[in-house]
Amino acid sequence: MPRRTTRSLDWGFPRWREYGSETAATTVRLCDRHGCEAKGDKPAPKAPNSKDRWYFCETHAAEYNRNWDYFQGLTPEEAAAREAQEQAEAGGWKTSAYQQWAGPGDGTRSNDEMRALNVLGVASDASFEDIRIAWRGLAKANHPDLKPGDADAAARFREIQAAWDVLRSAEERREAVKTAT
């Protein structure tokens, strides 16, 4: 009589293995759009104030959201009342905008980084190599040794160096996070 194997890959501790490394087949929900074979992992409401959801792929979710009318079926007075209620409930977002927690960009850079990029005159989506090139050029052009006695150049050089320090430390943090994972 052959012996049955009972040992699993996780040795009794499920978190020791990587997520998604289980041996069983995973079920994949397909996009609810007729004829689409992509993975449907983006939920969208079927109707206002409904718990029922469609599950679309990213392309079809974007198309659905572009055509979504949240105030459909409401009178103008009801729509204004609902908008006023939701504005009152979303006061935290107004506070964050006032405190400048939120800012321009795609959310990958902080406000300090965005200000530093403006000082260096670089686009918000520039690579770190482009940032370094811009910093070196501006630092050379405004260096106090090249322009002795020019107070404006010295102030500009300090501003450029501060911007570089902000961007360099942010890049180092990103690299540390990337290597840790």
N, CA, C and O of each residue as an XYZ file, in Angstrom:
724
protein
N       0.836     -1.170      0.000
C       0.000      0.000      0.000
C       0.884      1.237      0.000
O       1.668      1.425      0.931
N       0.780      2.102     -1.035
C       1.642      3.284     -1.102
C       1.238      4.328     -0.063
O       0.069      4.488      0.290
N       2.244      5.008      0.392
C       2.017      6.038      1.405
C       1.545      7.330      0.745
O       2.098      7.757     -0.269
N       0.534      7.941      1.320
C      -0.026      9.171      0.766
C       0.742     10.377      1.296
O       1.017     10.468      2.492
N       1.092     11.316      0.391
C       1.815     12.505      0.789
C       0.844     13.529      1.367
O      -0.172     13.845      0.748
N       1.155     14.042      2.541
C       0.283     15.024      3.175
C       0.962     16.377      3.352
O       0.322     17.340      3.772
N       2.231     16.457      3.042
C       2.951     17.713      3.246
C       2.580     18.712      2.145
O       2.490     18.361      0.968
N       2.372     19.942      2.553
C       2.066     20.995      1.587
C       3.292     21.875      1.398
O       4.299     21.712      2.087
N       3.199     22.791      0.476
C       4.313     23.687      0.193
C       4.464     24.784      1.236
O       5.508     25.433      1.289
N       3.459     25.006      2.060
C       3.544     26.123      2.993
C       4.036     25.717      4.385
O       4.194     26.591      5.237
N       4.276     24.473      4.643
C       4.814     23.972      5.904
C       3.977     24.412      7.099
O       4.507     24.582      8.197
N       2.684     24.596      6.897
C       1.817     24.968      7.996
C       1.674     26.466      8.199
O       0.846     26.909      8.995
N       2.459     27.234      7.500
C       2.389     28.688      7.617
C       2.088     29.260      6.238
O       3.000     29.406      5.425
N       0.828     29.588      5.958
C       0.460     30.030      4.612
C       1.181     31.292      4.158
O       1.353     31.493      2.956
N       1.600     32.133      5.065
C       2.224     33.374      4.642
C       3.697     33.215      4.303
O       4.341     34.192      3.918
N       4.245     32.027      4.432
C       5.636     31.833      4.070
C       5.833     31.758      2.571
O       6.927     32.006      2.065
N       4.792     31.421      1.878
C       4.936     31.355      0.419
C       4.464     32.678     -0.176
O       3.790     33.466      0.487
N       4.820     32.905     -1.416
C       4.423     34.133     -2.085
C       2.943     34.082     -2.413
O       2.378     33.008     -2.620
N       2.317     35.258     -2.457
C       0.923     35.321     -2.847
C       0.806     34.936     -4.318
O       1.624     35.337     -5.146
N      -0.206     34.168     -4.624
C      -0.415     33.728     -5.992
C       0.380     32.495     -6.339
O       0.376     32.085     -7.499
N       1.072     31.875     -5.378
C       1.884     30.706     -5.685
C       1.189     29.394     -5.342
O       1.827     28.342     -5.347
N      -0.103     29.439     -5.044
C      -0.797     28.214     -4.715
C      -0.845     27.306     -5.945
O      -0.757     27.764     -7.084
N      -0.982     26.042     -5.686
C      -0.916     25.077     -6.766
C      -2.254     24.864     -7.458
O      -2.296     24.356     -8.579
N      -3.347     25.247     -6.806
C      -4.662     25.050     -7.410
C      -4.904     26.084     -8.509
O      -4.330     27.173     -8.490
N      -5.747     25.734     -9.448
C      -6.079     26.658    -10.524
C      -6.907     27.810     -9.972
O      -7.786     27.606     -9.134
N      -6.628     29.004    -10.437
C      -7.383     30.166     -9.979
C      -8.499     30.458    -10.968
O      -8.356     30.244    -12.172
N      -9.601     30.945    -10.445
C     -10.706     31.305    -11.320
C     -10.540     32.756    -11.734
O     -10.215     33.615    -10.914
N     -10.763     33.015    -12.989
C     -10.642     34.359    -13.533
C     -12.000     34.777    -14.052
O     -12.604     34.087    -14.873
N     -12.473     35.904    -13.570
C     -13.748     36.433    -14.037
C     -13.493     37.219    -15.315
O     -12.615     38.081    -15.352
N     -14.256     36.926    -16.359
C     -14.109     37.634    -17.622
C     -14.919     38.922    -17.604
O     -15.852     39.076    -16.816
N     -14.554     39.825    -18.469
C     -15.238     41.103    -18.607
C     -16.707     40.863    -18.957
O     -17.017     39.992    -19.769
N     -17.611     41.635    -18.346
C     -19.042     41.490    -18.590
C     -19.475     42.079    -19.926
O     -20.638     41.930    -20.301
N     -18.600     42.729    -20.643
C     -18.937     43.283    -21.959
C     -19.020     42.130    -22.951
O     -18.116     41.298    -23.022
N     -20.090     42.083    -23.702
C     -20.326     40.975    -24.630
C     -19.173     40.847    -25.628
O     -18.824     41.814    -26.304
N     -18.596     39.672    -25.715
C     -17.546     39.388    -26.678
C     -16.144     39.683    -26.186
O     -15.187     39.378    -26.897
N     -15.973     40.253    -25.021
C     -14.642     40.583    -24.510
C     -14.088     39.390    -23.733
O     -14.788     38.810    -22.904
N     -12.849     39.027    -23.996
C     -12.211     37.891    -23.345
C     -11.185     38.322    -22.304
O     -10.454     37.478    -21.786
N     -11.110     39.611    -21.983
C     -10.127     40.101    -21.011
C     -10.622     39.854    -19.590
O     -11.798     39.567    -19.367
N      -9.709     39.971    -18.643
C     -10.021     39.772    -17.233
C     -10.899     40.919    -16.737
O     -10.531     42.084    -16.893
N     -12.040     40.613    -16.149
C     -12.967     41.624    -15.643
C     -12.750     41.864    -14.164
O     -13.401     41.226    -13.337
N     -11.849     42.771    -13.809
C     -11.534     43.020    -12.408
C     -11.835     44.450    -11.961
O     -11.419     44.855    -10.876
N     -12.552     45.221    -12.782
C     -12.911     46.599    -12.447
C     -14.421     46.678    -12.223
O     -15.186     46.652    -13.187
N     -14.868     46.774    -10.953
C     -16.312     46.811    -10.693
C     -16.923     48.160    -11.065
O     -16.286     49.203    -10.919
N     -18.139     48.127    -11.536
C     -18.896     49.334    -11.878
C     -20.347     49.101    -11.487
O     -20.871     48.010    -11.711
N     -21.012     50.099    -10.907
C     -22.404     49.892    -10.473
C     -23.343     49.711    -11.652
O     -23.176     50.336    -12.700
N     -24.326     48.852    -11.469
C     -25.321     48.654    -12.528
C     -26.335     49.778    -12.551
O     -26.880     50.095    -13.608
N     -26.600     50.391    -11.403
C     -27.563     51.486    -11.300
C     -27.179     52.349    -10.105
O     -26.470     51.891     -9.209
N     -27.645     53.604    -10.088
C     -27.345     54.442     -8.919
C     -27.893     53.819     -7.636
O     -29.009     53.301     -7.613
N     -27.104     53.878     -6.585
C     -27.467     53.358     -5.264
C     -27.803     51.876     -5.292
O     -28.654     51.422     -4.528
N     -27.160     51.132     -6.145
C     -27.380     49.692     -6.251
C     -26.109     48.961     -5.834
O     -24.997     49.404     -6.123
N     -26.293     47.830     -5.148
C     -25.139     47.024     -4.761
C     -24.696     46.090     -5.890
O     -23.608     45.518     -5.823
N     -25.522     45.930     -6.918
C     -25.168     45.074     -8.048
C     -24.064     45.731     -8.857
O     -24.066     46.947     -9.050
N     -23.123     44.929     -9.328
C     -21.976     45.457    -10.049
C     -21.744     44.706    -11.353
O     -21.966     43.498    -11.444
N     -21.290     45.453    -12.365
C     -20.708     44.872    -13.561
C     -19.224     44.730    -13.268
O     -18.682     45.469    -12.447
N     -18.568     43.801    -13.922
C     -17.121     43.664    -13.805
C     -16.529     43.752    -15.200
O     -16.719     42.859    -16.025
N     -15.811     44.834    -15.453
C     -15.258     45.108    -16.769
C     -13.744     45.015    -16.752
O     -13.112     45.053    -15.697
N     -13.178     44.892    -17.942
C     -11.736     45.070    -18.094
C     -11.469     46.579    -18.040
O     -12.408     47.374    -18.022
N     -10.216     46.964    -18.015
C      -9.886     48.383    -17.853
C     -10.411     49.231    -19.007
O     -10.883     50.346    -18.785
N     -10.337     48.728    -20.213
C     -10.799     49.478    -21.374
C     -12.297     49.728    -21.314
O     -12.753     50.853    -21.521
N     -13.058     48.689    -21.033
C     -14.503     48.833    -21.001
C     -14.978     49.578    -19.749
O     -16.019     50.234    -19.789
N     -14.235     49.490    -18.639
C     -14.576     50.279    -17.449
C     -14.407     51.762    -17.743
O     -15.222     52.578    -17.312
N     -13.355     52.116    -18.474
C     -13.148     53.525    -18.837
C     -14.280     54.003    -19.745
O     -14.783     55.114    -19.581
N     -14.679     53.167    -20.698
C     -15.781     53.526    -21.596
C     -17.085     53.691    -20.809
O     -17.845     54.626    -21.061
N     -17.345     52.795    -19.865
C     -18.554     52.855    -19.047
C     -18.565     54.117    -18.183
O     -19.584     54.802    -18.096
N     -17.448     54.420    -17.552
C     -17.375     55.596    -16.687
C     -17.493     56.893    -17.477
O     -18.034     57.877    -16.974
N     -17.000     56.904    -18.687
C     -17.084     58.105    -19.517
C     -18.553     58.430    -19.821
O     -18.918     59.600    -19.934
N     -19.381     57.414    -19.950
C     -20.792     57.618    -20.278
C     -21.708     57.609    -19.054
O     -22.923     57.740    -19.201
N     -21.155     57.460    -17.863
C     -21.963     57.345    -16.660
C     -22.526     58.700    -16.271
O     -21.795     59.688    -16.207
N     -23.825     58.744    -16.011
C     -24.476     59.961    -15.533
C     -25.012     59.664    -14.135
O     -26.024     58.980    -13.979
N     -24.328     60.179    -13.133
C     -24.676     59.884    -11.751
C     -26.043     60.460    -11.381
O     -26.727     59.928    -10.508
N     -26.431     61.524    -12.031
C     -27.683     62.192    -11.698
C     -28.822     61.806    -12.641
O     -29.821     62.521    -12.717
N     -28.692     60.701    -13.353
C     -29.712     60.259    -14.283
C     -31.014     59.948    -13.541
O     -31.010     59.265    -12.517
N     -32.119     60.458    -14.071
C     -33.424     60.195    -13.493
C     -33.807     61.123    -12.359
O     -34.883     60.967    -11.783
N     -32.959     62.084    -12.020
C     -33.275     63.026    -10.952
C     -33.726     64.349    -11.545
O     -33.286     64.743    -12.625
N     -34.595     65.018    -10.838
C     -34.979     66.367    -11.262
C     -33.803     67.298    -10.968
O     -32.935     66.955    -10.165
N     -33.763     68.458    -11.600
C     -32.659     69.387    -11.318
C     -32.540     69.760     -9.837
O     -31.431     69.954     -9.338
N     -33.668     69.862     -9.131
C     -33.630     70.186     -7.702
C     -33.016     69.035     -6.905
O     -32.192     69.261     -6.019
N     -33.423     67.784     -7.225
C     -32.869     66.623     -6.537
C     -31.374     66.480     -6.825
O     -30.590     66.138     -5.939
N     -30.992     66.745     -8.074
C     -29.577     66.665     -8.432
C     -28.764     67.705     -7.673
O     -27.671     67.405     -7.193
N     -29.287     68.932     -7.558
C     -28.579     69.982     -6.812
C     -28.485     69.618     -5.336
O     -27.451     69.851     -4.710
N     -29.549     69.050     -4.771
C     -29.530     68.662     -3.358
C     -28.513     67.551     -3.114
O     -27.771     67.591     -2.132
N     -28.476     66.559     -4.005
C     -27.510     65.467     -3.848
C     -26.088     65.971     -3.996
O     -25.205     65.564     -3.240
N     -25.855     66.849     -4.956
C     -24.512     67.402     -5.139
C     -24.075     68.198     -3.920
O     -22.921     68.103     -3.501
N     -25.000     69.000     -3.334
C     -24.674     69.777     -2.135
C     -24.361     68.859     -0.954
O     -23.444     69.130     -0.179
N     -25.126     67.770     -0.819
C     -24.887     66.822      0.264
C     -23.513     66.161      0.118
O     -22.777     66.025      1.095
N     -23.181     65.757     -1.096
C     -21.900     65.090     -1.300
C     -20.735     66.056     -1.162
O     -19.660     65.658     -0.713
N     -20.921     67.310     -1.535
C     -19.875     68.307     -1.321
C     -19.633     68.502      0.167
O     -18.492     68.663      0.599
N     -20.711     68.487      0.955
C     -20.570     68.650      2.406
C     -19.849     67.451      3.019
O     -19.031     67.611      3.925
N     -20.154     66.250      2.522
C     -19.506     65.051      3.043
C     -18.063     64.931      2.607
O     -17.281     64.247      3.269
N     -17.683     65.575      1.513
C     -16.319     65.495      0.989
C     -15.480     66.681      1.444
O     -14.541     67.078      0.754
N     -15.811     67.249      2.599
C     -15.071     68.399      3.105
C     -13.611     68.094      3.376
O     -12.775     68.996      3.321
N     -13.286     66.842      3.668
C     -11.889     66.467      3.906
C     -11.017     66.699      2.692
O      -9.847     67.060      2.818
N     -11.591     66.491      1.506
C     -10.820     66.714      0.285
C     -10.550     68.200      0.102
O      -9.473     68.582     -0.356
N     -11.519     69.044      0.456
C     -11.295     70.483      0.379
C     -10.190     70.886      1.335
O      -9.342     71.713      1.001
N     -10.197     70.297      2.537
C      -9.153     70.612      3.506
C      -7.789     70.204      2.975
O      -6.819     70.947      3.119
N      -7.707     69.041      2.367
C      -6.416     68.598      1.865
C      -5.930     69.499      0.746
O      -4.731     69.758      0.647
N      -6.830     69.981     -0.097
C      -6.420     70.899     -1.154
C      -5.949     72.218     -0.551
O      -4.988     72.822     -1.027
N      -6.638     72.658      0.501
C      -6.243     73.910      1.153
C      -4.875     73.751      1.814
O      -4.050     74.664      1.773
N      -4.638     72.590      2.421
C      -3.364     72.352      3.084
C      -2.282     71.930      2.093
O      -1.142     71.686      2.486
N      -2.629     71.844      0.825
C      -1.725     71.496     -0.258
C      -1.183     70.079     -0.128
O      -0.037     69.813     -0.489
N      -2.008     69.168      0.390
C      -1.605     67.772      0.407
C      -1.757     67.181     -0.977
O      -1.015     66.281     -1.369
N      -2.722     67.693     -1.707
C      -2.948     67.211     -3.056
C      -2.404     68.243     -4.017
O      -2.415     69.437     -3.715
N      -1.935     67.812     -5.153
C      -1.369     68.753     -6.100
C      -1.391     68.213     -7.500
O      -2.005     67.177     -7.758
N      -0.738     68.891     -8.405
C      -0.735     68.436     -9.784
C       0.108     67.182     -9.960
O       0.880     66.809     -9.077
N      -0.046     66.552    -11.087
C       0.743     65.371    -11.390
C      -0.100     64.117    -11.321
O      -1.317     64.173    -11.148
N       0.563     62.992    -11.458
C      -0.143     61.717    -11.485
C      -0.151     61.018    -10.133
O      -0.563     59.861    -10.045
N       0.289     61.688     -9.088
C       0.279     61.105     -7.762
C       1.543     60.366     -7.396
O       1.644     59.868     -6.275
N       2.516     60.269     -8.292
C       3.756     59.574     -7.981
C       4.763     60.484     -7.310
O       5.743     60.005     -6.739
N       4.541     61.790     -7.369
C       5.479     62.747     -6.767
C       4.750     63.616     -5.758
O       3.576     63.943     -5.929
N       5.467     63.983     -4.703
C       4.897     64.833     -3.665
C       4.901     66.290     -4.126
O       5.470     66.619     -5.167
N       4.263     67.156     -3.343
C       4.265     68.583     -3.666
C       5.672     69.154     -3.633
O       6.027     69.983     -4.471
N       6.482     68.713     -2.666
C       7.864     69.194     -2.603
C       8.631     68.802     -3.861
O       9.404     69.597     -4.396
N       8.417     67.585     -4.326
C       9.085     67.151     -5.551
C       8.610     67.954     -6.753
O       9.411     68.309     -7.618
N       7.307     68.245     -6.815
C       6.785     69.034     -7.935
C       7.373     70.445     -7.924
O       7.710     70.982     -8.980
N       7.499     71.050     -6.736
C       8.116     72.378     -6.655
C       9.581     72.315     -7.061
O      10.078     73.212     -7.742
N      10.274     71.260     -6.647
C      11.682     71.104     -7.017
C      11.831     70.936     -8.532
O      12.764     71.472     -9.129
N      10.919     70.197     -9.143
C      10.966     70.036    -10.601
C      10.731     71.378    -11.297
O      11.349     71.664    -12.323
N       9.841     72.197    -10.739
C       9.619     73.532    -11.314
C      10.860     74.398    -11.203
O      11.170     75.161    -12.118
N      11.578     74.286    -10.080
C      12.808     75.061     -9.913
C      13.828     74.669    -10.974
O      14.514     75.526    -11.531
N      13.925     73.372    -11.253
C      14.889     72.892    -12.253
C      14.360     73.035    -13.677
O      15.108     72.850    -14.637
N      13.077     73.363    -13.821
C      12.508     73.536    -15.154
C      12.348     72.239    -15.906
O      12.546     72.194    -17.120
N      11.987     71.169    -15.192
C      11.862     69.842    -15.778
C      10.393     69.416    -15.702
O       9.686     69.795    -14.768
N       9.936     68.640    -16.670
C       8.561     68.135    -16.682
C       8.341     67.162    -15.529
O       9.292     66.559    -15.032
N       7.093     67.009    -15.106
C       6.785     66.155    -13.960
C       7.013     64.672    -14.254
O       7.175     63.886    -13.321
N       7.029     64.279    -15.507
C       7.245     62.873    -15.842
C       8.669     62.593    -16.315
O       8.921     61.562    -16.940
N       9.600     63.498    -16.025
C      10.987     63.333    -16.467
C      11.662     62.206    -15.698
O      11.335     61.945    -14.540
N      12.602     61.545    -16.353
C      13.366     60.494    -15.688
C      14.400     61.127    -14.763
O      14.699     62.317    -14.864
N      14.940     60.312    -13.862
C      15.921     60.845    -12.929
C      17.184     61.295    -13.660
O      17.845     62.237    -13.222
N      17.519     60.650    -14.741
C      18.693     61.058    -15.529
C      18.475     62.446    -16.134
O      19.397     63.261    -16.151
N      17.270     62.721    -16.630
C      16.961     64.062    -17.151
C      17.035     65.115    -16.052
O      17.501     66.232    -16.277
N      16.575     64.749    -14.872
C      16.633     65.663    -13.732
C      18.086     65.966    -13.380
O      18.444     67.116    -13.125
N      18.917     64.931    -13.369
C      20.339     65.120    -13.039
C      21.027     66.015    -14.051
O      21.839     66.861    -13.676
N      20.714     65.842    -15.330
C      21.316     66.664    -16.374
C      20.896     68.122    -16.219
O      21.719     69.027    -16.360
N      19.616     68.350    -15.929
C      19.135     69.723    -15.735
C      19.784     70.354    -14.513
O      20.171     71.522    -14.547
N      19.907     69.591    -13.435
C      20.535     70.113    -12.222
C      21.992     70.496    -12.475
O      22.432     71.570    -12.066
N      22.732     69.632    -13.141
C      24.149     69.933    -13.388
C      24.310     71.181    -14.245
O      25.176     72.012    -13.974
N      23.483     71.319    -15.276
C      23.578     72.491    -16.141
C      23.268     73.778    -15.399
O      23.975     74.775    -15.546
N      22.193     73.754    -14.588
C      21.836     74.956    -13.831
C      22.851     75.257    -12.733
O      23.158     76.420    -12.473
N      23.373     74.215    -12.091
C      24.364     74.426    -11.033
C      25.642     75.018    -11.608
O      26.240     75.901    -10.993
N      26.069     74.551    -12.768
C      27.271     75.100    -13.403
C      27.047     76.544    -13.830
O      27.943     77.378    -13.696
N      25.868     76.842    -14.338
C      25.593     78.191    -14.820
C      25.480     79.204    -13.685
O      25.776     80.382    -13.882
N      25.059     78.766    -12.501
C      24.829     79.684    -11.393
C      25.810     79.497    -10.242
O      25.565     80.014     -9.152
N      26.907     78.781    -10.444
C      27.851     78.503     -9.360
C      28.530     79.785     -8.903
O      28.946     80.591     -9.735
N      28.653     79.990     -7.579
C      29.284     81.214     -7.062
C      30.742     81.383     -7.481
O      31.233     82.510     -7.542
N      31.438     80.296     -7.767
C      32.828     80.423     -8.219
C      32.912     81.005     -9.626
O      33.871     81.699     -9.961
N      31.902     80.717    -10.449
C      31.895     81.270    -11.804
C      31.356     82.695    -11.833
O      31.689     83.470    -12.729
N      30.532     83.035    -10.862
C      29.951     84.382    -10.782
C      30.218     84.969     -9.396
O      29.292     85.104     -8.597
N      31.459     85.317     -9.105
C      31.764     85.854     -7.771
C      31.118     87.222     -7.574
O      31.123     88.067     -8.469
N      30.563     87.416     -6.383
C      29.951     88.697     -6.052
C      28.527     88.854     -6.534
O      27.906     89.876     -6.242
N      27.970     87.878     -7.269
C      26.599     87.976     -7.776
C      25.661     87.316     -6.762
O      25.586     86.090     -6.678
N      24.951     88.140     -5.999
C      24.077     87.617     -4.942
C      22.894     86.848     -5.519
O      22.453     85.859     -4.933
N      22.379     87.292     -6.659
C      21.253     86.592     -7.276
C      21.650     85.194     -7.725
O      20.887     84.242     -7.555
N      22.849     85.068     -8.300
C      23.329     83.753     -8.746
C      23.545     82.835     -7.553
O      23.261     81.640     -7.628
N      24.050     83.389     -6.445
C      24.274     82.570     -5.250
C      22.943     82.082     -4.676
O      22.824     80.926     -4.271
N      21.938     82.971     -4.643
C      20.612     82.567     -4.148
C      19.999     81.519     -5.061
O      19.403     80.554     -4.583
N      20.136     81.695     -6.365
C      19.607     80.726     -7.333
C      20.323     79.385     -7.184
O      19.693     78.331     -7.276
N      21.644     79.422     -6.953
C      22.411     78.191     -6.770
C      21.924     77.441     -5.534
O      21.776     76.220     -5.580
N      21.674     78.143     -4.434
C      21.163     77.497     -3.216
C      19.783     76.876     -3.474
O      19.493     75.781     -2.992
N      18.952     77.566     -4.221
C      17.626     77.053     -4.562
C      17.740     75.785     -5.416
O      17.010     74.817     -5.205
N      18.645     75.805     -6.360
C      18.863     74.642     -7.236
C      19.381     73.456     -6.425
O      18.952     72.323     -6.644
N      20.293     73.705     -5.500
C      20.844     72.631     -4.672
C      19.776     72.040     -3.756
O      19.732     70.827     -3.550
N      18.908     72.905     -3.202
C      17.826     72.407     -2.346
C      16.865     71.533     -3.158
O      16.416     70.489     -2.684
N      16.557     71.964     -4.372
C      15.679     71.167     -5.241
C      16.321     69.819     -5.558
O      15.646     68.790     -5.551
N      17.613     69.826     -5.831
C      18.322     68.583     -6.129
C      18.296     67.648     -4.924
O      18.091     66.444     -5.079
N      18.502     68.195     -3.721
C      18.476     67.356     -2.520
C      17.117     66.691     -2.332
O      17.047     65.515     -1.976
N      16.046     67.430     -2.567
C      14.694     66.877     -2.433
C      14.492     65.740     -3.429
O      14.017     64.666     -3.060
N      14.851     65.972     -4.689
C      14.618     64.966     -5.733
C      15.534     63.755     -5.574
O      15.119     62.625     -5.832
N      16.764     63.981     -5.156
C      17.701     62.872     -4.980
C      17.255     61.975     -3.829
O      17.276     60.751     -3.957
N      16.848     62.578     -2.694
C      16.404     61.757     -1.564
C      15.118     60.995     -1.912
O      14.940     59.857     -1.479
N      14.231     61.611     -2.683
C      13.013     60.908     -3.107
C      13.352     59.727     -4.003
O      12.752     58.659     -3.878
N      14.301     59.909     -4.899
C      14.715     58.812     -5.781
C      15.379     57.695     -4.984
O      15.165     56.516     -5.268
N      16.177     58.058     -3.994
C      16.808     57.041     -3.147
C      15.760     56.244     -2.374
O      15.893     55.030     -2.220
N      14.715     56.925     -1.886
C      13.632     56.210     -1.198
C      12.924     55.254     -2.149
O      12.607     54.125     -1.773
N      12.674     55.700     -3.382
C      12.013     54.813     -4.360
C      12.870     53.598     -4.659
O      12.357     52.483     -4.759
N      14.174     53.806     -4.802
C      15.072     52.686     -5.082
C      15.122     51.717     -3.903
O      15.175     50.502     -4.097
N      15.106     52.256     -2.673
C      15.122     51.397     -1.490
C      13.856     50.552     -1.422
O      13.918     49.372     -1.079
N      12.722     51.137     -1.742
C      11.461     50.394     -1.746
C      11.479     49.342     -2.841
O      11.009     48.222     -2.644
N      12.023     49.705     -3.998
C      12.076     48.771     -5.121
C      12.961     47.572     -4.813
O      12.615     46.444     -5.164
N      14.107     47.801     -4.156
C      14.999     46.698     -3.840
C      14.475     45.865     -2.688
O      14.797     44.682     -2.586
N      13.663     46.470     -1.808
C      13.103     45.726     -0.677
C      12.038     44.742     -1.124
O      11.827     43.716     -0.478
N      11.360     45.053     -2.235
C      10.289     44.164     -2.680
C      10.771     43.170     -3.665
O       9.991     42.345     -4.142
